[in-house]
Amino acid sequence: MKMLFDDGRVDEATEVYKEMLRSRVSPNCHTYTVLMEFLVGTGKCGEALDIFFKMQETGVQPDKAACNIMARILVYMKENGILLRYPVFLEALETLKATGESDDLLREVNSHITAESLCSNDIVEAESLVAVDHLLNQMKDRNVKLDSSVVSAIVETNCDRCRTEGASLALDYSSEMGIHLEKSAYLALVGYFLRENELGKLIEAVKEMVKAHHSLGMYQGATLIHRLGFGRRPRLAAEVFDLLPDDQKGVAAYTALMDVYISAGSPEKAMKIFEEMREREIVPSLGTYNVLLSGLEKTSDFQREAASLKKEEKSLVANGRFRENVDVLRESL
C-alpha cells in the first residue's frame, strides 16, 4: 500500500486495502498510519482523523508515528480554523495521554473546549467568571458555537452570582450565534433582570425565549405583565403581552394588562383590551371586573361603561359563570 501510494497509484493502493479487508486480515497500526499519512498529504485531514479513531475502535493503539500524524492533523486544523466536537476532543485527549504525548497543540487548536471545561462544574470564583467572559468574546469573534447546555450553565451561574455584565454577555452571545438556551436559563435571566430593573434586557430575554419555543407560562406571563405595570412601564408590559402566544393570553394576562393601563391612567386602553378579550370569548373573572371598575369609577368619562359592567358582574355572579377563575387570578396578581 505504501509503495503504491508513494508512486501515485491511489486506486491500486485502495484496492489492496479492500482486498485485505475481504480476506479478513486485520489492519495493524502501520496499516492505519500509511492510510492517514496519505490522507493528510492530500489535505484530507478530516478523513485522516476518522481513520485515527476507527483504529482505536478496533482496539489498535497508536504508536509514535501515528501520534505524529495526529500532530500534523492538528497543525492543519489550527491553520484552517477547524474545531473538534467535544466528545471527539476528549477521545483525542485520552489517546495522547495514553501514549505519553503532549496535548498542548490539541488544547490550543480547540480553545473553545476551555469554556466548556470552566463551566462543567459549579463556578465559585469571580476570576473564573471573568475568564468565561473573555472566552465567550473569543468564541463570538471566531464564530464558534458552544453547546446550548454550556451557555445555559454560564447564564444561570452569572445570574446566581448577580453578574449583570456576564449574564448579558451570555445572552448576547446566544442570540448572535443562534443558540437556543434551556428554559431554566431564560427564566433565570427574566427573574434576574426584573430584580435588577434591567427591563430592556428582560424584554430581550423574553423575545429569545419565545424564539426558542419555550413558554413563559400563562400565569408567569401575567405576573410579569403585572410587575412591569407596578414599575410604571406600561409599554414594556404591553410588549410582553404581545409576545405571548394566543393560547397563553388567558383571563389572567388580559386582566393584568388592564390593571397596568388603569394604574397608568389610561382607562380607554383598558376598555379596548377588555373588548378584545370579549371578542375572543374569554370569560372575565371577578378580578377582571374589580380592576376595571376601580379605574372607571374614578373618571366621569366612563360612568356609563362602569354602570354596564356592574350589571354584567352581578348577572355573572348570580349565574356562577366565572367562579372557577377567581382563585387563579388572585394568585397571578
ROMIKOL-595796 format. One line per 8 residues: their letters; for each residue z, x, y of N, C-alpha, C. Coordinates in steps of 0.02 Angstrom, whole numbers, plus 32768, in hexadecimal, padded with zeros to 4 digits. Layout:
a> Z/X/Y/Z/X/Y/Z/X/Y | ...
END
This chain:
mkmlfddg> 8000/8029/7FC3/8000/8000/8000/8000/802B/803F | 802B/805E/8040/802F/8088/807C/7FEE/80AD/8088 | 7FD0/80C7/8053/7F91/80EB/805A/7F5B/80BC/8075 | 7F58/8080/805B/7F26/8050/8071/7F31/803B/80BA | 7F71/802E/80CC/7F80/801C/8111/7F6D/8055/8140 | 7F7F/8093/812D/7F70/80CD/8157/7F25/80D7/815F | 7EFF/80C0/812C/7EB6/80C8/812D/7E94/808D/8150 | 7EBD/805D/8168/7EA2/8024/818B/7E86/7FEE/815D
rvdeatev> 7E94/7FF3/811C/7E7A/7FC2/80EC/7EB0/7F8D/80E0 | 7EBA/7F64/8114/7EF1/7F34/8115/7EEB/7F00/80DE | 7EB0/7EE3/80D6/7EA6/7EAF/80A4/7EB7/7EC8/805E | 7EA2/7F05/804F/7EAF/7F22/800D/7EFA/7F2E/8003 | 7F1B/7F47/8037/7F62/7F53/8033/7F88/7F12/8028 | 7F72/7EDE/804C/7F92/7E9C/8045/7F88/7E81/7FFE | 7F4D/7E8C/7FE2/7F3F/7E75/7F9E/7F6A/7E99/7F6C | 7F76/7EDA/7F78/7FA3/7F00/7F4B/7FE9/7EE2/7F4C
ykemlrsr> 8000/7ED0/7F87/8043/7EB1/7F8E/8046/7E6E/7F69 | 8011/7E46/7F70/800F/7E05/7F4E/800D/7E0E/7F03 | 7FE7/7E3F/7EEC/7FE2/7E4D/7EA4/8026/7E63/7E8A | 8048/7E89/7EB2/808C/7EA0/7E9F/80BA/7E64/7E94 | 80B7/7E33/7EC2/80E1/7DF7/7EBB/80CC/7DCC/7E80 | 8089/7DC7/7E76/8070/7DA0/7E3D/8087/7DBE/7DFB | 808C/7E00/7DFA/80A1/7E23/7DBC/80ED/7E24/7DB5 | 810F/7E04/7DE4/8158/7DFF/7DE3/817A/7E44/7DE7
vspnchty> 815A/7E70/7E0C/8178/7EB1/7E1A/819C/7EA9/7E5D | 81DD/7EB1/7E5D/8205/7EA5/7E9A/81FA/7EDE/7ECC | 81EA/7ECD/7F0A/81E4/7F01/7F3E/8227/7F24/7F48 | 8225/7F65/7F54/8262/7F89/7F64/8265/7F97/7FAF | 8298/7FBC/7FC4/82A0/7FCA/800B/8263/7FED/8028 | 8247/801C/8002/820D/8041/801A/81D1/8013/8025 | 81C9/7FE3/7FF7/8191/7FB3/7FFE/8197/7F8C/8040 | 81D3/7F71/804C/81DE/7F4B/8089/81D6/7F76/80C7
tvlmeflv> 81EC/7FB5/80C3/81E6/7FE2/80FC/819D/7FEF/810D | 8173/7FF7/80DA/812B/8001/80E4/810D/7FC5/8108 | 8120/7F89/80F1/8107/7F4C/8111/811D/7F47/815A | 815D/7F54/8166/8177/7F4F/81AA/8157/7F82/81D8 | 814E/7FBF/81BE/8130/7FF4/81E5/80E9/7FE2/81FB | 80C3/7FC4/81CD/807F/7FAE/81DE/8080/7F77/8213 | 80AC/7F46/8209/80B0/7F0D/8238/80C5/7F24/827E | 80F7/7F4F/8282/810C/7F69/82C3/80D4/7F90/82E4
gtgkcgea> 80B1/7FB7/82BC/8079/7FDF/82D6/8041/7FB5/82F3 | 803B/7F77/82DB/8007/7F4A/82F5/8022/7F18/8328 | 8061/7F23/833D/807E/7EF9/8371/809A/7EB7/8357 | 809F/7EAF/8315/80B8/7E70/82F9/8102/7E78/82E8 | 812B/7E81/831D/8172/7E8E/8313/8198/7E52/82F9 | 8183/7E17/830C/81A3/7DDB/82F2/819C/7DD6/82A7 | 815F/7DE3/828E/8152/7DE1/8246/8179/7E19/8223 | 817E/7E53/8244/81A4/7E8B/8227/81EE/7E79/8220
ldiffkmq> 8207/7E56/8252/824D/7E41/8250/8258/7E0F/8217 | 8228/7DE3/820D/822C/7DB4/81D5/8231/7DD9/8192 | 8208/7E0D/818B/8209/7E35/814E/824D/7E56/8145 | 8269/7E6F/817D/82AA/7E90/817B/82E0/7E62/815E | 82E0/7E23/8175/8313/7DF5/815D/8302/7DDA/8117 | 82C2/7DD5/8108/82AF/7DC0/80C5/82C6/7DF4/8092 | 82C2/7E33/80A5/82D9/7E69/807A/8323/7E60/806A | 834B/7E4E/809C/8392/7E45/8090/83A0/7E06/8066
etgvqpdk> 8378/7DD2/8071/8381/7D95/804A/8377/7DA2/8000 | 834B/7DD1/7FF0/833E/7DE0/7FA9/8370/7E13/7F8D | 83A0/7E27/7FB7/83D4/7E55/7F9F/83C3/7E9E/7FA6 | 838C/7EAE/7FC8/8379/7EF5/7FD2/8397/7F0C/8014 | 83C2/7F3F/8011/83E2/7F58/804D/83B6/7F8B/8070 | 83B3/7F89/80B3/8388/7FB7/80D8/83A3/7FFF/80D6 | 8376/802E/80D4/838A/8075/80D8/837F/808E/811F | 8385/80CF/8128/837E/80ED/816A/8339/80DE/8188
aacnimar> 8305/80E4/815F/82C1/80D8/8178/82B8/8090/818F | 82D4/8061/8169/82CF/801A/817B/82F3/800C/81BC | 832D/802C/81C5/8353/8022/8204/832E/8041/823F | 830A/8077/8233/82E2/8094/8268/82AB/8064/827E | 828F/8040/824C/825D/800D/825C/827D/7FD6/8287 | 82BB/7FC3/8275/82DF/7F91/829C/82E7/7FA8/82E4 | 82F7/7FE8/82ED/82FE/8003/8331/82BD/7FFE/8358 | 8286/800A/8337/8244/8005/8358/8236/7FBC/836C
ilvymken> 824B/7F8E/8340/8243/7F47/8350/826B/7F35/838E | 82A9/7F4E/8391/82D4/7F3F/83CA/82B9/7F5B/840B | 829C/7F97/8408/827D/7FB5/8443/8244/7F89/845B | 821C/7F71/842C/81E4/7F45/843D/81FE/7F05/845D | 8234/7EE9/8441/8250/7EAB/845C/826A/7EB7/84A3 | 828A/7EF0/84AE/82A5/7EFF/84F0/826C/7F04/8524 | 8237/7F27/8511/81FF/7F31/853F/81DA/7EF0/854F | 81DE/7EBF/8520/81B8/7E81/8529/81E4/7E44/8535
gillrypv> 8225/7E51/8540/8253/7E1A/8551/825B/7DE7/851A | 8257/7DFD/84DB/825F/7DCF/84A2/82A8/7DD0/848B | 82C4/7D94/847E/830B/7D8F/846C/8313/7D70/8427 | 834A/7D81/8407/8359/7D65/83C5/8383/7D26/83CC | 837A/7CF8/839C/83A8/7CBF/8397/83EB/7CD9/837E | 8421/7CB5/838F/8464/7CCE/8380/846F/7CDD/8336 | 845C/7CB1/8306/8467/7CC0/82BF/8441/7CFF/82A9 | 8404/7D08/82C4/83DC/7D43/82B3/83FD/7D82/82CF
flealetl> 8417/7D7C/830C/843B/7DB4/832B/8476/7DC9/82FF | 849D/7D99/82E8/84D7/7DA9/82BE/84C2/7DCC/827D | 848B/7DB5/8260/8473/7DD3/8222/845D/7E1B/822E | 8439/7E26/8265/8424/7E6A/8276/8460/7E97/8284 | 8492/7E7B/82A6/84CE/7EA1/82B6/84F3/7EB7/8277 | 84FA/7E88/8248/851C/7E99/8209/84F6/7ECE/81E2 | 84B4/7ECA/81E3/848B/7EFB/81BF/8495/7F41/81DC | 8493/7F46/821E/849C/7F87/823E/84E2/7FA3/8231
katgesdd> 8514/7F77/8231/8558/7F8E/8223/855E/7FA8/81DC | 853F/7F82/81AD/8544/7F94/8166/8524/7FD8/8157 | 84F0/7FE9/817E/84CD/8028/8172/84E6/8060/81A1 | 851A/8051/81C8/8536/8084/81F4/850C/8094/8230 | 84DD/8068/8242/84B1/8075/827B/84CF/8057/82BB | 84BE/8074/82F3/84D6/805C/8334/84B7/8018/8345 | 84DF/7FEB/8361/84C5/7FA9/8374/84BC/7FA4/83C0 | 84BF/7FDD/83E3/84BA/7FDC/842D/8478/7FBE/8445
llrevnsh> 8441/7FD3/8426/8400/7FBA/843B/83F9/7F6F/842D | 8413/7F5A/83F3/8411/7F13/83E2/8436/7EE9/8417 | 8470/7F00/842B/8497/7EDC/845E/8476/7EDF/84A2 | 8458/7F18/84B2/8436/7F1E/84F2/83FB/7EEE/84F8 | 83D4/7EE9/84C2/839A/7EBD/84C2/83B0/7E74/84C7 | 83E8/7E64/84A6/83FE/7E1E/84A2/843E/7E14/84CA | 843C/7E25/850A/8478/7E20/8533/848F/7DD8/853B | 8461/7DA8/852E/8475/7D61/8533/84AB/7D4F/8500
itaeslcs> 84AD/7D76/84C8/84DF/7D69/8495/8525/7D77/84B0 | 852A/7DA5/84DF/856B/7DB5/84FC/858A/7D78/851B | 8562/7D4F/853B/857C/7D11/8559/8597/7CE3/8523 | 8574/7CDF/84EB/858B/7CB4/84B5/85CC/7CCF/8498 | 85D1/7D12/8493/860D/7D31/8477/8649/7D24/84A4 | 863F/7D2A/84E6/8675/7D20/8515/8690/7CD9/8513 | 8665/7CAA/8500/8678/7C64/8502/8686/7C47/84BC | 8685/7C72/8489/868E/7C59/8445/86D7/7C47/8438
ndiveaes> 8705/7C65/845F/874C/7C55/8459/8766/7C3C/849C | 87A5/7C28/849D/87C2/7C11/84DC/87C2/7C4A/850F | 87AC/7C3C/854B/87AA/7C6F/857F/87E8/7C68/85A9 | 8811/7C9C/85AD/8850/7C96/85D2/8853/7CC5/860E | 882B/7CF9/860F/882E/7D28/8646/87FB/7D18/867C | 8811/7D1C/86BA/87E3/7D0F/86F2/87A8/7D3F/86F1 | 87B6/7D7E/86DC/8781/7DB0/86DA/874A/7D9B/86AA | 875D/7D7C/8673/872B/7D66/8642/86FE/7D31/8660
lvavdhll> 871C/7D04/8687/86F4/7CCE/86A5/86C5/7CEA/86DA | 86DB/7D1B/86FF/86AF/7D3C/872F/8675/7D5D/870B | 8684/7D7C/86D2/864F/7D9C/86AA/861D/7D68/8691 | 8636/7D2E/867E/8609/7CF8/8667/85DD/7CE1/86A0 | 85F9/7CDB/86DC/85D0/7CC9/8716/8597/7CFA/871F | 85A8/7D3A/871A/8575/7D6F/8723/853F/7D69/86EE | 8554/7D5D/86B0/8524/7D57/8679/84F8/7D19/8680 | 8515/7CE2/8697/84EC/7CA6/86A2/84B6/7CB2/86D6
nqmkdrnv> 84C9/7CD5/870B/8497/7CE6/873E/8460/7D12/8721 | 8472/7D40/86F5/8440/7D6B/86D5/8413/7D41/86A8 | 8431/7D14/8682/8409/7CEA/8655/83D8/7CBE/867C | 83EF/7CA6/86B6/83C4/7C7C/86DF/8389/7CA4/86FB | 8399/7CE1/8712/8364/7D0D/872E/8331/7D20/86F9 | 8348/7D27/86BA/831C/7D3B/8684/82FE/7CFF/865F | 8310/7CC3/8677/82F7/7C86/8659/830A/7C80/860F | 8348/7C93/8600/8362/7C91/85BC/838D/7C52/85B4
kldssvvs> 837F/7C2B/8581/83A2/7BEC/8577/83D8/7BF5/8541 | 8416/7BEB/8555/844E/7BEE/8525/8454/7BAC/8501 | 8478/7BAE/84C9/8483/7B71/84A2/84AF/7B40/84CA | 84A1/7B00/84C0/84C6/7ACB/84E4/8511/7AD1/84DA | 8527/7ADF/849C/856E/7AE3/848E/8590/7B1B/84B5 | 856B/7B52/84BF/8587/7B8B/84E4/8590/7B79/852D | 855D/7B5C/854C/8562/7B49/8593/8596/7B13/859C | 859B/7AE5/856C/85CF/7AB1/8570/8614/7ACF/856F
aivetncd> 861E/7B03/8545/865F/7B25/8543/866E/7B48/8585 | 863B/7B65/85A3/8644/7B86/85E5/8659/7B52/8619 | 8637/7B19/8618/8647/7AE3/8648/868F/7ACC/8641 | 86A2/7ABC/8604/86E5/7AA0/85F9/871B/7AD3/8609 | 870F/7B12/85F9/8740/7B46/8608/8749/7B4E/8653 | 8712/7B4F/8678/8716/7B54/86C1/873A/7B19/86E0 | 872D/7ADD/86C5/8750/7AA1/86DF/879B/7AA6/86D0 | 87AC/7ABD/8693/87F2/7AC4/8680/8816/7AF6/86AE
rcrtegas> 87F1/7B2A/86C3/880E/7B5F/86ED/8805/7B52/8737 | 87EC/7B16/8748/87E3/7B02/878F/87B7/7B33/87B5 | 8780/7B47/8795/8750/7B76/87B4/8712/7B4F/87C9 | 8713/7B37/8807/86DB/7B0F/8820/869A/7B36/881E | 869C/7B74/8834/865F/7B9D/8836/8642/7BA7/87F0 | 866D/7BB6/87C0/8655/7BC1/877C/863A/7B81/875D | 865C/7B49/8768/8645/7B09/874D/8602/7AF5/876C | 85FB/7B00/87AD/85BD/7AEF/87D0/8584/7B1B/87B8
laldysse> 8592/7B5C/87AE/855F/7B8A/8796/8546/7B76/8751 | 8574/7B64/8724/8561/7B50/86E1/8538/7B0F/86E2 | 854B/7AE1/870E/8525/7AA2/8714/84DF/7AB1/872F | 84DA/7ADB/8762/8499/7AEC/877F/846D/7B0F/874B | 848C/7B3D/8725/8466/7B61/86F1/844A/7B31/86BD | 8474/7B03/86A6/845E/7AD3/8673/8426/7AA6/868E | 842C/7A93/86CE/83FA/7A68/86EC/83B7/7A8D/86F3 | 83B9/7ACB/870C/837B/7AF1/8716/835A/7B03/86D4
mgihleks> 8382/7B0F/86A0/8366/7B24/865F/8356/7AE8/8632 | 8365/7AAC/8649/8357/7A70/8621/8384/7A6A/85E4 | 83C2/7A82/85EA/83F2/7A80/85B3/841D/7A41/85BA | 841E/7A18/8586/8448/79DC/8586/848C/79EE/8569 | 84BF/79E7/8591/8503/79F8/857C/8520/79C1/8550 | 8559/79D2/8531/857D/79A1/850A/859F/796F/8539 | 85AA/7933/8521/85C6/78FE/854D/8609/7913/856A | 8633/7934/8542/8675/7948/8559/8670/7977/8595
aylalvgy> 863B/79A1/8597/8632/79CF/85CF/8622/79AA/860F | 85F6/7978/860A/85E5/7950/8645/8622/7929/865F | 8648/790D/8631/8684/78E8/8646/86B7/7916/8667 | 86BB/7954/864D/86E9/7985/866B/86D3/7994/86B3 | 8691/799B/86BD/8676/79A8/8700/8684/796E/872F | 8677/7931/8717/8681/78F5/8740/86CA/78F0/8756 | 86F7/78F8/8726/873E/78F5/8736/8755/792B/8766 | 873D/7968/8759/8752/79A1/8783/8737/799A/87CA
flrenelg> 86F6/798B/87D0/86D9/7985/8812/86F7/794B/883A | 870B/7917/8816/872B/78DE/8838/8770/78F3/8853 | 8795/7918/882A/87D8/7930/8841/87D2/7960/887C | 879E/7989/887B/8795/79BB/88B0/876E/799F/88EC | 875C/7960/88E8/8735/793F/891E/86F1/7961/8929 | 86D6/797E/88F4/8692/799B/88F5/8661/7964/88E1 | 8659/7933/890D/8636/78F6/88FA/85EB/78FF/88F2 | 85CD/792D/8917/8586/793C/890D/8579/7957/88C8
klieavke> 85A5/7986/88B3/85A0/79A2/8870/85AE/796E/883A | 85DC/7940/884A/85EC/790B/881B/85AE/78E1/880B | 8589/78CE/8840/854D/78A6/8836/8519/78CD/880E | 8514/790E/881C/84E6/7939/87F7/84F7/7939/87AD | 8539/793D/879E/854F/793D/8758/853E/78FB/8736 | 8548/78C4/875A/8538/7882/873D/84ED/787C/8730 | 84C4/7895/875E/847C/7893/8755/8466/78BA/8717 | 8483/78F6/8710/8472/7920/86D6/848B/78FF/8695
mvkahhsl> 84C3/78DE/8699/84DE/78BB/865F/84AF/7883/8649 | 8495/785E/8679/8466/7828/8669/8426/7845/864C | 840E/787D/8668/83D2/789E/864D/83DB/78B3/8605 | 8419/78C7/85F5/8428/78DD/85B0/8434/78A2/8581 | 842B/7865/859A/8433/7828/8573/847B/781F/855A | 84AB/7836/8584/84F1/7828/8576/8507/77ED/85A0 | 8535/77C7/8586/854C/778B/85AA/858F/7799/85CC | 8593/7787/860C/85D4/778A/862E/8604/7758/8610
gmyqgatl> 85E9/7722/85F7/8613/76EC/85DD/861B/76B6/8611 | 861C/7679/85FC/861D/7640/862A/8658/7644/865A | 8694/7651/863F/86CF/764E/8669/86DE/7691/868B | 86C8/76C8/866D/86CE/7708/8691/86A1/7709/86CE | 8665/76EC/86C6/8637/76E6/86FE/8655/76BC/8736 | 8674/7684/8723/8692/7657/8754/86CC/767A/8778 | 86F4/769F/8752/872D/76C2/876F/8715/76F7/87A1 | 86DF/771A/878F/86C4/774D/87BC/86AA/772E/87FD
ihrlgfgr> 8689/76F5/87F7/8670/76D1/8833/86AC/76BE/885F | 86E0/76A4/8840/871B/768F/8865/873C/76CB/8889 | 8741/7704/8865/8760/773F/8882/8738/7759/88BE | 86F7/7757/88B9/86CC/776E/88F1/86D4/773F/892C | 86DB/76FE/891E/86E6/76CE/8954/872A/76DA/8974 | 875C/76E9/894C/879F/76F6/8966/879E/7734/8993 | 8770/7762/8983/8768/779E/89AD/8739/7793/89E7 | 8727/7754/89F3/86FB/7740/8A2B/86B7/7762/8A26
rprlaaev> 869B/7760/89EB/8657/777B/89E1/862B/7745/89C1 | 861E/770E/89E5/85F8/76D6/89C8/85B2/76EA/89B2 | 8592/7718/89D6/854D/772C/89C3/854D/774D/897F | 857D/7779/8973/8581/779B/8933/8595/776B/88FB | 85C0/773B/890B/85D4/7708/88DA/8597/76E0/88C4 | 856D/76CE/88F5/8530/76A8/88E6/84FF/76D3/88BD | 84FF/7714/88CA/84D3/7741/88A5/84E8/7744/885B | 8529/7748/8850/8542/7748/880B/8530/7707/87E9
fdllpddq> 8539/76CF/880C/8527/768E/87F1/84DE/768C/87DC | 84B2/76A5/8807/846A/76A5/87F9/8459/76D2/87BD | 8482/7705/87B1/8475/7733/8779/8488/7714/8736 | 84B3/76E2/8737/84C7/76C1/86F9/848D/769B/86DB | 8482/76A0/8699/844F/7676/8679/8463/762D/867E | 8433/7600/867B/8441/75B9/8684/8475/759E/8654 | 8475/75B8/8616/84A4/759D/85E5/84ED/75B2/85F4 | 84F6/75DF/8624/853A/75F4/8637/854E/75D8/867B
kgvaayta> 8521/75B2/869A/8531/7591/86D9/854E/754D/86C9 | 858D/754F/86B2/85AF/7511/86A1/85D8/74F8/86DB | 8604/74C8/86CD/862C/74A9/8702/8658/74DC/8724 | 8672/750E/86FE/869F/7540/871C/867A/756A/874F | 863D/7581/873E/8617/75AB/876C/8603/7584/87AB | 85EB/7547/87A1/85D7/751E/87DB/8613/7510/8808 | 864B/74FF/87EA/8686/74EF/8812/869F/752D/8837 | 869C/7566/8816/86B1/75A5/8837/8686/75B3/8874
lmdvyisa> 8645/75A8/886F/8618/75B5/88A8/8624/7582/88DF | 8631/7543/88CD/8642/7511/8900/8681/7526/8925 | 86B2/753E/8900/86F1/7554/891F/86E5/758E/8950 | 86B7/75BB/893D/86A4/75F3/8969/8689/75D9/89AB | 865B/75A9/89A7/863C/758F/89E4/866D/7566/8A0E | 8698/7541/89ED/86CB/751B/8A12/86F9/754B/8A37 | 870E/7580/8A15/873B/75B2/8A34/8719/75D6/8A6D | 86D6/75DE/8A68/86B0/7601/8A9C/869D/75D3/8AD6
gspekamk> 86B2/7593/8AD2/86A3/7564/8B07/865B/754B/8B05 | 863F/7547/8AC9/85F9/752F/8AC2/85F7/74F4/8A91 | 8615/74BA/8AA4/8617/7481/8A76/85D1/7468/8A64 | 85A1/7471/8A92/855D/7459/8A83/853F/747F/8A47 | 854F/74C0/8A42/8537/74E8/8A09/855A/74D2/89C9 | 859B/74C2/89CF/85C0/74AB/8995/85A3/7469/897B | 8590/743C/89A8/8573/73FC/8993/852E/7407/8973 | 850A/7438/898C/84C8/7447/896F/84D0/745F/8926
ifeemrer> 8503/7488/891A/8511/74A0/88D6/8527/7466/88AA | 854F/7439/88C7/8566/73FF/88A1/852B/73D4/888B | 84FC/73C9/88B8/84C0/73A1/88A7/8497/73C4/8871 | 8492/7406/8876/846D/742B/8842/848E/7423/87FE | 84D1/7423/87FD/84F6/741A/87BF/84E8/73D5/87A2 | 84E7/73A3/87CE/84D9/735F/87B8/8493/7359/879A | 8463/737A/87BB/841E/7378/87A2/8419/7395/875C | 8443/73C5/874D/8443/73E2/870A/846E/73BA/86DA
eivpslgt> 8488/7382/86F2/84B0/7354/86C9/84EF/7375/86AD | 850D/73A0/86D6/854D/73BF/86C4/8585/7394/86E0 | 85B1/737C/86B5/85E6/734E/86CA/861C/7375/86F1 | 862C/735F/872E/865F/7382/8756/86A4/737C/8736 | 86CF/73AB/8746/8714/73A7/872F/8740/738F/8768 | 877E/7382/8759/87AD/736E/878D/87B2/73A6/87C2 | 87B0/73E4/87AC/87B3/741D/87DA/8777/741E/8809 | 873D/7408/87F1/8701/7406/881B/870C/73D8/8856
ynvllsgl> 8727/739C/8848/8733/736C/887E/876A/7385/88AD | 879E/73A3/8891/87D4/73BD/88BB/87BB/73F2/88EC | 8790/741E/88D3/8774/7453/88FD/874A/7435/8935 | 871C/7407/8923/86F0/73EA/8956/8717/73C2/898A | 8744/7398/8972/8769/736C/89A0/8796/7395/89CF | 87B1/73CD/89B5/87DC/73F6/89E0/87B7/7411/8A1C | 8776/7419/8A15/874E/7432/8A4D/872E/73FC/8A76 | 8714/73C8/8A54/86F0/7393/8A78/871E/7369/8AA4
ektsdfqr> 875C/735F/8A8E/878A/7335/8AB4/87A1/7356/8AF5 | 8794/7397/8AFB/87A9/73BB/8B37/8774/73B9/8B6F | 8739/739F/8B5F/8704/739D/8B91/86EA/7356/8B99 | 86DC/7344/8BD6/86C5/7300/8BE5/867D/72F5/8BCF | 8659/732A/8BC2/8612/7324/8BB1/8606/7309/8B6B | 8639/730C/8B40/862F/72F9/8AFA/8660/72C3/8AE3 | 8676/7298/8B11/86A7/7264/8AFE/8689/7232/8ACD | 8649/7220/8AD8/8629/71F0/8AAA/8624/720E/8A64
eaaslkke> 8610/724E/8A60/860A/726E/8A1F/864E/7274/89FD | 8682/7282/8A25/86C6/7288/8A0A/86DE/7246/89ED | 86D0/7210/8A10/86E5/71CE/89F8/86C0/71BD/89B7 | 8680/71CD/89B4/8658/71C0/8978/8672/71E8/893D | 8684/7226/8949/869E/7251/8913/86E1/7238/88FA | 870B/721E/8927/874C/7203/8912/8743/71C9/88E2 | 8714/719C/88F3/8707/7163/88C8/86ED/717A/8884 | 86C0/71AA/8887/86A2/71C4/8849/86D8/71E5/881E
ekslvang> 8705/7208/883E/873B/722A/881A/8768/71F7/87F7 | 877A/71C2/881B/87A6/718F/87FD/8784/716E/87C2 | 8743/7161/87C9/871E/7141/8793/871C/716D/8754 | 870F/71AD/875F/870B/71DB/8726/874F/71E6/8705 | 8784/71E7/872E/87C7/71EE/8713/87D8/71B2/86E7 | 87C6/7177/8700/87D4/7139/86DB/87B0/7139/8698 | 8773/7153/8698/874B/7155/865A/875B/7191/862E | 8781/71C1/864A/8792/71FD/8623/8757/7229/8613
rfrenvdv> 8724/7229/863E/86E6/724C/862D/86EB/7298/8636 | 8719/72B0/865F/871B/72F8/8668/875F/7316/8657 | 8788/72F0/8635/87CC/7307/8626/87CC/734A/8600 | 879C/7353/85D2/879A/7390/85A9/8788/73CE/85D1 | 876C/73C6/860D/8758/7400/8634/8791/741C/865F | 87C6/73F5/8668/87F8/7406/869B/881A/7448/868C | 8835/7451/864F/885B/748D/863F/8830/74CC/8643 | 87F3/74C6/862A/87C6/7500/862B/87B9/7517/8672
lresl> 87AD/74E7/869F/879E/74F8/86E4/87DA/7518/8705 | 8816/74FC/86F8/8852/7518/8717/885C/7560/8700 | 884D/756E/86C1/8854/75B2/86A7/8825/75E1/86CC | 87E8/75C9/86D8/87B5/75F5/86F7/87C3/7601/8741 | 87E1/75D1/8762/87EE/75D8/87AA/8836/75EC/87B9
END
